[in-house]
Amino acid sequence: MTFEPIPAEVEALAKVAVDAAFKVHRELGPGLLESIYEVCLVYELSKRGVRAERQVELPVVYDGVQLDAGLRLDILVEDQLIIEVKAVEKIAPVHQAQVMTYLKLTNRRLGLLINFNVPLIKQGIKRVIL
């Protein structure tokens, strides 16, 4: 089975997002609420000329019917990259599964799972690829 590579445009967005996350983490450090990191990351992305939306509604299609199940993407970058923001002691398999599900539901290929509650942000960034 062969997989198509992630488009260069999406990879470039991921690089900008990771750089922005480094800056937010350097400024704020660990220990805050996810919502604070989310707001600051969206702000940092906008400073870099990248369109990012917070808390994007994600309807669920069940039994052929589109339902509002209260599902929301933390951040959607340029309508192409999903970022799930965490501020937890440790990333759990369920967090990665959550991002994978978001990718499947939105028909996107790349997501970033970013945990800001780490001493070094590089330890808290995981790429999730569909």
C-alpha positions in Angstrom: 0.0 0.0 0.0 1.4 3.4 -1.0 0.5 6.7 0.6 0.5 10.0 -1.1 3.0 12.5 0.5 1.6 15.3 2.5 1.2 18.3 0.2 4.1 20.8 0.5 1.7 23.6 1.3 0.3 21.7 4.3 3.9 20.8 5.4 4.8 24.5 5.2 1.8 25.4 7.4 2.8 22.7 9.9 6.3 24.3 10.1 4.8 27.7 10.7 2.5 26.3 13.4 5.4 24.5 15.2 7.5 27.7 15.1 4.5 29.6 16.5 4.0 27.0 19.3 7.7 27.3 20.2 7.2 31.1 20.6 4.0 30.7 22.7 5.6 28.1 24.9 8.8 30.2 25.4 6.7 33.2 26.4 4.2 31.4 28.7 5.8 28.2 29.8 3.8 25.2 31.1 1.0 25.2 33.6 -1.8 27.2 32.0 -5.2 26.2 30.7 -5.5 24.8 27.2 -7.8 27.7 26.2 -5.0 30.2 26.9 -2.5 28.4 24.7 -5.1 28.1 22.0 -5.9 31.8 21.9 -2.2 32.7 22.0 -1.3 30.2 19.3 -4.1 31.5 17.0 -2.8 35.1 17.6 0.8 34.1 16.9 -0.3 32.4 13.6 -2.2 35.5 12.6 0.9 37.6 13.2 2.6 35.4 10.7 0.0 35.9 8.1 -1.7 32.5 8.5 -5.5 32.2 8.9 -6.4 30.1 11.9 -9.9 29.5 13.4 -10.6 28.4 16.9 -13.3 26.0 18.1 -14.5 25.1 14.6 -17.8 23.1 14.7 -17.5 19.6 13.3 -20.9 18.0 12.6 -21.1 14.2 12.8 -22.9 12.2 10.1 -24.6 9.3 11.7 -27.1 7.0 10.0 -27.0 9.3 7.0 -28.0 12.4 9.1 -25.8 15.3 9.9 -25.9 15.9 13.7 -24.4 18.6 15.8 -22.8 16.5 18.5 -20.8 19.4 20.1 -17.6 18.3 18.4 -15.1 21.1 17.8 -11.7 21.4 16.4 -9.4 23.4 18.6 -7.7 25.1 15.7 -8.1 24.8 11.9 -5.2 26.4 10.0 -5.9 27.7 6.5 -8.7 25.1 6.3 -6.0 22.4 5.9 -4.2 21.6 9.1 -5.8 20.5 12.4 -4.2 21.4 15.7 -5.3 19.8 18.9 -4.1 21.8 21.9 -3.5 20.0 25.2 -2.1 21.0 28.6 -1.8 17.6 30.2 0.7 15.7 32.2 1.2 13.2 29.4 -0.2 12.6 25.9 -2.4 9.5 26.0 -3.3 7.2 23.1 -6.8 8.6 23.3 -5.5 12.0 22.4 -3.8 10.7 19.2 -7.0 8.7 18.4 -9.0 12.0 18.8 -6.8 13.8 16.2 -7.0 10.7 13.9 -10.8 10.8 14.1 -10.8 14.5 13.4 -8.7 13.9 10.3 -11.1 11.1 9.1 -14.2 13.2 9.7 -12.8 16.2 7.9 -11.0 14.3 5.1 -7.7 16.0 6.0 -4.3 14.4 6.1 -2.2 16.1 8.8 -2.8 17.1 12.4 -0.6 18.4 15.1 -1.2 17.3 18.7 0.5 19.9 20.8 0.9 19.5 24.6 2.1 22.8 26.2 2.4 21.2 29.7 6.0 20.1 29.1 9.4 21.5 30.0 10.5 21.6 26.3 7.8 22.1 23.7 9.6 19.7 21.2 8.7 16.9 23.7 5.0 17.9 23.4 4.5 18.0 19.6 3.2 15.0 17.7 2.4 14.8 14.0 -0.7 12.7 13.3 -1.0 11.6 9.6 -3.9 9.9 7.9 
